[in-house]
Amino acid sequence: MSQFAYQPGTVYAALIGMMMLSAVGFPLPEEVTLISVGILAFMGAHPQHFPPPYEGAPVVSVHTASIIAFTAVVGADFIIYLIGRVFGRKLLYHPRVRKFFPEHMMKRVEEWTHKYGAYACGIFRFTPGLRFPGHLACGMLRYPAWKFLVIDGVAALISVPTQIYLLAHYGEPILKYLRQFKLVVFALIGLLIVYFLVKKLRDKWLQRAAANNS
């Protein structure tokens, strides 16, 4: 893994790609990506423990990674908001889109948007699984674009760079833990991925069953 600490271009490109995928509901929490980048930044800052492939090799910068992650997250969220704003509620009735939004999920999104108004934009940022439909709903409800950007931006500023900075600063005990419990950690990550995939398939099956019954 340490070799990627000296491949900043690849890491930054992957960071942008994963943030975009997470914004549209990819079944891998963005926190996993942010934690990984934070650890790589820690490795790059400690060449004495993680030797570079050659002297003067570029490293993953915690500051650059934080700025890129923040920009990618807010940009991706805003794209989802714009899609909802342009296409409106009719988007939910499109067969290829509707299967991703089970009725119970949209019910919770509607409850939060009605209860908290534009501030729901920030709440969705802290709620994995509801980010995509939540930001889409904010666009459908035509909340002011500037208000969405401000609220979502503040929420992202709190949650995104802090994770990278914390991991870059406290990477040593975390890496020590990972080495000691490597199998357990990978098993938990694997179970988490399986859980999200099964949940997606289950929601899809329930939706099809409900459609057939109706």
C-alpha positions as CSV (number, residue, x, y, z in Angstrom):
1,M,0.0,0.0,0.0
2,S,2.9,2.4,0.8
3,Q,3.9,2.6,-2.9
4,F,0.7,4.6,-3.5
5,A,1.9,7.3,-1.1
6,Y,4.4,8.2,-3.8
7,Q,1.9,8.3,-6.7
8,P,-0.1,11.4,-5.9
9,G,-1.5,11.8,-9.4
10,T,-3.1,8.3,-9.3
11,V,-4.4,8.8,-5.8
12,Y,-5.9,12.2,-6.5
13,A,-7.6,10.9,-9.7
14,A,-9.0,7.9,-7.8
15,L,-10.1,10.2,-5.0
16,I,-12.2,12.3,-7.4
17,G,-13.6,9.2,-9.0
18,M,-14.6,7.6,-5.8
19,M,-16.2,10.7,-4.4
20,M,-18.3,11.0,-7.6
21,L,-19.3,7.4,-7.4
22,S,-20.2,7.7,-3.7
23,A,-22.4,10.8,-4.5
24,V,-24.5,8.7,-6.8
25,G,-25.1,5.9,-4.3
26,F,-22.1,3.5,-5.0
27,P,-22.2,0.9,-2.3
28,L,-19.0,1.9,-0.7
29,P,-19.1,4.7,1.9
30,E,-16.9,7.7,1.0
31,E,-15.4,7.5,4.5
32,V,-13.5,4.4,3.4
33,T,-11.8,6.4,0.6
34,L,-11.1,9.3,2.9
35,I,-9.5,7.1,5.5
36,S,-7.3,5.4,2.9
37,V,-6.1,8.7,1.5
38,G,-5.4,10.0,5.0
39,I,-3.2,6.9,5.7
40,L,-1.4,7.4,2.4
41,A,-0.7,11.0,3.4
42,F,0.7,9.8,6.7
43,M,3.0,7.4,4.9
44,G,4.2,10.1,2.5
45,A,5.0,12.4,5.4
46,H,7.2,9.7,7.1
47,P,9.7,8.5,4.5
48,Q,11.9,7.1,7.2
49,H,9.3,4.4,7.9
50,F,8.0,4.1,4.4
51,P,10.9,4.6,2.0
52,P,10.2,6.2,-1.4
53,P,11.0,4.4,-4.6
54,Y,13.6,7.0,-5.3
55,E,15.0,10.2,-3.7
56,G,12.7,13.2,-4.3
57,A,9.7,11.2,-5.3
58,P,6.4,13.2,-5.1
59,V,4.1,12.3,-2.2
60,V,0.4,12.5,-1.4
61,S,0.0,15.8,0.3
62,V,-2.6,16.0,3.1
63,H,-3.4,19.6,2.2
64,T,-3.8,18.9,-1.5
65,A,-5.8,15.7,-0.8
66,S,-8.2,17.6,1.5
67,I,-8.8,20.4,-1.0
68,I,-9.4,17.9,-3.8
69,A,-11.7,15.7,-1.7
70,F,-13.7,18.7,-0.5
71,T,-14.1,20.1,-4.0
72,A,-15.0,16.8,-5.5
73,V,-17.6,16.1,-2.8
74,V,-19.4,19.5,-3.0
75,G,-19.2,19.4,-6.8
76,A,-20.7,15.9,-7.0
77,D,-23.4,16.8,-4.6
78,F,-24.3,19.9,-6.6
79,I,-24.5,17.9,-9.8
80,I,-27.0,15.6,-8.2
81,Y,-28.9,18.7,-6.9
82,L,-29.0,20.1,-10.5
83,I,-30.3,16.9,-11.9
84,G,-33.1,16.9,-9.5
85,R,-33.8,20.6,-10.2
86,V,-33.8,20.2,-14.0
87,F,-35.8,17.0,-14.3
88,G,-38.0,17.3,-11.2
89,R,-40.2,14.6,-9.6
90,K,-40.8,12.9,-13.0
91,L,-37.3,11.6,-12.7
92,L,-38.5,9.3,-9.9
93,Y,-41.0,7.6,-12.1
94,H,-38.4,6.7,-14.7
95,P,-38.0,2.8,-14.6
96,R,-34.2,2.9,-14.5
97,V,-34.1,5.5,-11.7
98,R,-37.1,4.3,-9.6
99,K,-35.5,1.0,-8.8
100,F,-32.8,2.8,-6.8
101,F,-35.3,4.6,-4.6
102,P,-37.4,2.2,-2.5
103,E,-40.6,3.8,-1.1
104,H,-39.4,3.7,2.5
105,M,-36.2,5.6,1.5
106,M,-38.1,8.4,-0.3
107,K,-40.6,8.6,2.6
108,R,-37.8,9.4,5.0
109,V,-36.2,11.9,2.6
110,E,-39.6,13.7,2.2
111,E,-40.1,13.8,6.0
112,W,-36.7,15.3,6.6
113,T,-37.0,17.9,3.8
114,H,-40.4,19.0,5.0
115,K,-39.2,19.1,8.6
116,Y,-35.9,20.8,8.2
117,G,-36.3,22.6,4.9
118,A,-33.0,23.6,3.2
119,Y,-31.0,22.5,6.3
120,A,-31.8,19.0,5.3
121,C,-29.1,19.5,2.7
122,G,-26.5,19.4,5.5
123,I,-28.2,16.5,7.3
124,F,-28.1,14.3,4.2
125,R,-24.3,14.9,4.0
126,F,-23.9,13.1,7.3
127,T,-26.3,10.3,6.4
128,P,-24.8,7.6,4.2
129,G,-27.4,5.9,2.1
130,L,-29.6,9.0,1.9
131,R,-27.1,11.4,0.4
132,F,-28.0,10.7,-3.2
133,P,-31.8,10.7,-2.9
134,G,-31.6,13.5,-0.4
135,H,-29.6,15.9,-2.6
136,L,-31.8,14.9,-5.6
137,A,-34.9,15.8,-3.5
138,C,-33.3,19.2,-2.6
139,G,-33.1,19.9,-6.3
140,M,-36.6,18.7,-7.0
141,L,-38.0,21.0,-4.2
142,R,-36.0,23.8,-5.9
143,Y,-34.2,25.0,-2.9
144,P,-32.0,28.0,-3.8
145,A,-28.8,26.8,-5.4
146,W,-26.7,29.2,-3.3
147,K,-28.3,28.0,-0.1
148,F,-27.7,24.3,-1.0
149,L,-24.0,25.1,-1.8
150,V,-23.5,27.0,1.5
151,I,-25.2,24.4,3.7
152,D,-23.7,21.4,1.9
153,G,-20.3,23.1,1.8
154,V,-20.2,23.8,5.5
155,A,-21.3,20.2,6.2
156,A,-18.6,18.9,3.8
157,L,-16.0,21.2,5.4
158,I,-16.7,19.7,8.8
159,S,-16.7,16.0,7.7
160,V,-14.4,15.6,4.7
161,P,-11.0,17.3,5.3
162,T,-11.1,16.5,9.1
163,Q,-11.1,12.8,8.3
164,I,-8.0,13.1,6.1
165,Y,-6.2,15.4,8.5
166,L,-7.0,13.1,11.5
167,L,-5.7,10.0,9.7
168,A,-2.6,11.8,8.4
169,H,-1.8,13.0,12.0
170,Y,-2.7,9.9,13.9
171,G,-1.8,7.3,11.3
172,E,0.9,5.5,13.4
173,P,-1.5,4.0,16.0
174,I,-4.0,3.2,13.3
175,L,-1.5,1.4,11.1
176,K,-0.3,-0.5,14.2
177,Y,-3.8,-1.6,14.8
178,L,-4.3,-2.6,11.2
179,R,-1.1,-4.7,11.3
180,Q,-2.3,-6.5,14.4
181,F,-5.8,-7.1,13.3
182,K,-5.4,-7.1,9.5
183,L,-7.6,-10.2,8.9
184,V,-10.3,-8.8,11.2
185,V,-10.3,-5.4,9.5
186,F,-10.4,-6.8,6.0
187,A,-13.2,-9.2,7.1
188,L,-15.2,-6.3,8.5
189,I,-14.7,-4.3,5.3
190,G,-15.7,-7.3,3.2
191,L,-18.8,-7.8,5.3
192,L,-19.7,-4.1,5.0
193,I,-19.4,-4.3,1.2
194,V,-21.5,-7.5,1.1
195,Y,-24.1,-5.8,3.4
196,F,-24.5,-2.9,1.1
197,L,-24.8,-5.1,-2.0
198,V,-27.3,-7.4,-0.4
199,K,-29.3,-4.4,0.8
200,K,-29.4,-3.0,-2.7
201,L,-30.5,-6.3,-4.1
202,R,-33.1,-6.8,-1.4
203,D,-34.6,-3.3,-2.0
204,K,-34.7,-4.1,-5.7
205,W,-36.4,-7.4,-5.1
206,L,-39.0,-5.9,-2.8
207,Q,-39.7,-3.1,-5.3
208,R,-40.3,-5.6,-8.1
209,A,-42.5,-7.8,-5.8
210,A,-44.6,-4.7,-4.9
211,A,-44.9,-3.8,-8.5
212,N,-46.1,-7.3,-9.5
213,N,-48.6,-7.4,-6.7
214,S,-50.1,-4.0,-7.7
